[in-house]
């Protein structure tokens, strides 16, 4: 693109789509729409409604930088700085895990687990571990307004992003973000009082990290991906420690690697007698849901 030419939205969209297609972008049109929306402030619908609108020099500069980063393989969400998730749009940045569509299934299961308490007039206490951008905690808080939600992450950068998302979405008073390793940052008075522990922990087996697509393994934080030798190292810590934090009859809901969900269910049935598995949108085993004994017995 040159400064002398007047570039309209339509011109820029066509050029960007064609260029990204030569850079092995699997969805070049979608990428072009997102990048142009980010550069102009127009929604994806407005791009077509105002297709003859000229781009300013500042907008062209922003678009060129975005196209350059995307062409180099950087995830689109990092380039645009945002990601739609359920009924929200959350901000993301390098160093924070990008929310995945399958994690919306985790939220479905989490909400389903606390709805009976809500229907009884109670205000369930929810803890979202490994919160990342805060997408799970924020979705629960928005969709179940009576819930009390805590969100934790060991990454200071993730906690900063989660807090920013909470404030931007008007949920800052409903979601408390604390920095710490799993349960470590929570106040002790929550012990034995939590109705639901939900988490999308790191679950990629260490040996599989090198085989991840470049867009994932080359850009997203290893801390949020590496689940140890069998992908369950962090998950085991969660279900072991959760027994001391959950109220009697409390539930854990964990998103895990599709090949490990069943084996994880077999491991925890001794302490969580009610265990079931939910499948993701592609029909793969993805979410482990388990409930403790209602009498609190070990």
N, C-alpha and C positions, 0 to 999 in steps of 0.2 A: 504494500500500500504506500502511496506517495502523498506528500502534503498538498501537492498542486491539485490533485483530483478531488472532486466532491464525492465523498463516500456516503451513500444512504444506508439505512439499516438493512435494506434488502441486499445491497451490494456486499456489505460486510458479512452478512449471514451466509451468502452464497460462497464468497471467497474463503471464509473460515472453515466452512463445511468441507469444501474441496481440498483445502490444504491439510486439515487434520486427517482426512481419509488417506492421504499419502504417508502419514506418520503412524499408521496401524492403529488409529483410534477406532475401537469397535462400534462406537456410536457417535460418529462425527457431527451429525446434525444436532443431536441432543447437547453435545459439548459446545457447539457453536452458539446455540440458544442461551445456555447458561453463561458462557463467557460474555456474550453481548449484553445480556441482562445485567451482569455485574458491572460492566463498563459504562452502561448508559443509565442504569436505574430503572429501566423499563421492565415490566413483567414479561414473561414469555408470550402471553396473549397480546400485550401491547406491541411487541416486536412486529407482529403481523398487521395490527391495526394502524400502526404508524410507520409502515415499511418505507415510505418516501422521505422520512425525516433525516436530514443530514447529521452526521456525527461531527462533534467538535474535535478540535485537535487534542484536547485533554482526553476525550473518550477514545479516540484512535490510539493514543499512547497507552491507555489502560488495556485496551483490547490487544494490542501488539504484545505487551508484557504477559498477559494471560495466555495468549496463544503460544508464546514461546515456552512457557512453563508446562502447558499441557502437552505440547509436541515432544517435550523431553521425557514424558511419561509420568509426570506428577499427577496424583489423583485430582480429579476435577473439583472435588469438595474442598481440598486445600487451596486450590487456585481461586475459587469463588468465595471461600470462607463460610459456606453454609451448607446445610443438608436437611431436606424435609424428612420428618420422622413422625409418623402417625398424624396428629392434628397440629404439630408444631414445626417450626423451622429453627433448628439449632445452629449456632455458630461452631465451627471447627477450625483448627489450625494445626500445622505440623507439630508433632509431639503428642497429639491426642487422637485416640482411635476414632475412625470414621464409623458412625452408626450403620448397621446393616439392616436390610429388610427383614431378615429372619429374627432379629431382636424384637421386632414388633410382636411376634408370637410370644416371646418371653413376657412382654407387658400384658398381653391378653391373659396369660396364665396367672400372672401376679394379681391382676385385678379380680379375676375369678376367685382367687383364694381368699380375698378379704371382703368380697361383697356380702357373704352371709353375716359378718360382723356389722357391716354398714346397715344392713336390713334390720338388724336387731337394735339399731340406734346407737351403736358404738363408734368410736373414732379409732380405727386401727393404727398401730404404730408400725411403720415400714422402714427397713434399712436397705439401701441399695449400695452394695459393695462394688469396688472397681468401677466407679460411676463414669469415668471418662468425661465426655461432654455433658453428662447429666441427663441424657435423653430419656433413660428409663425412669429415674426419680421424678423428673419434671412431668412426664406423661402421666404417671400415677397420680401425682399431686393435682394435675389439671383435671383428670377424668374422675377422680374420687376426691372431691373437695374436702371431705371431713377427715381424710387421712392425715397423719402426722409423719412426715418423711425426712429421713436422714440419708445423706449421701457421703460416702467416703472414697478416698483414693490415695494411694501412696505417692502419686506424682503431684508435686506442687503446681505444675503447669496445667494438669487436668483439673485440679481443684479451682484454679483461677478461671478457667473456661467455664466450668460448671456453675460457679457463682455468677459470672457475667451473664450466662444464659438464664439463670433463675431471675436475676434482676430485670433483664430485658423483657422477659415474658411475664413479668408481674407476679412471680412466684417466690420472690426472695424471702417473704415472711412465712412461707409454707414449707420450704425445703432448706434444711440446714446442711451445709457442705463442710465437712471436716477432713483435714489432712491426716492420714495415718495408714498403717498397714492393716487392712481389713477392719477388724473391730477395735483396733488399738486407740483410735481417736474418739470413740464414743464415750459419753458420760457413764459412770458406773451404775447410776440409778436406772439405766435401761436394762440391766441384767434381769432376765426372767420376765420382761415386760413386752418384748417385741413379738408382734403377731406374724410378721412376714420378713424373711431375709431373701432378697432377690439379688442376683448377680450375673453378669456376663464376664466371667473371669478369663484371664489368658488360658487358652485351651489347645493351642497348636502344639503337638509333640515337637520337642526340640529338634529332632532329626529332620522334620518336615519343613522347617523354616526356610532352608535354602531352596526348596522346591516351590515356594509361593510365587505367584506372579510378581513381576518387578514392581508393579503399581502398589502392591501390598508390602512385600518384604523389603523393597528398596526405599520406602517412604514412611510407612507407619511404624510407630514405636515398638521395638522388640519387647519392651517391658509389658506391653498390653497384649502381646501375642504368644509369648513363650510359656507353655503350660508344663514344662518339665519333660522328663523321659517319656511318659505315656500320655501327656496332655492333661493329667488330673492332679498335678501337684498342688496347685492353688485351690482347686475344688475340694480336695480332701481336707485342707486346712479349714475351709469354710464350713463344711458340714460337721467336722469335729468340734470347732469352736462354737458354732451356732447353738449347739445343745445347751450351753450355759447362758445364752442370751435370749432364746425363744421362750415365750410363755407356753404353758401346757397347751397342747393342741396347735402350736405354731407351725408354720410352713416355711420351707425353703423352695425356691424356684431358681434353677441354674441352667444357663445356656451352655452346652458342651459340644465337643466335637462329635459328629454324627456316628463315628465308629466306637465311641466310648460311653455313650449314654446308658446302654443296657448293662454294661459291666459296672458302671457307677451305681446303678440302681440296686444291683446285687450286693454291692459293698455296704450300702447304708441301711439295708432293710432291718438290721438288728436294732438300730436306734430310731429309725423312722419307719414304723410298721405300715404306713400307708404310702405307697410309692407308685407313681405312674409316669408315663412318658408321653410328651406331646410332640407332634411332627411339625416341621416348618412348612413353608408354602410350596416347597418342592417335594413334599412327602417324606423327607428324611427325618429320622429321629434326631431331635435337637434340644428339647427342654426337659429336664428332670424336675419333677414336682414331688416333694416328700413332706409328710406331716408327722410331728412327734406325737407321743401318747398324750391323750387329753388329761390324764391324771398326773403328768409330770414325772412319771417313774422312768428310771434309766433301764 
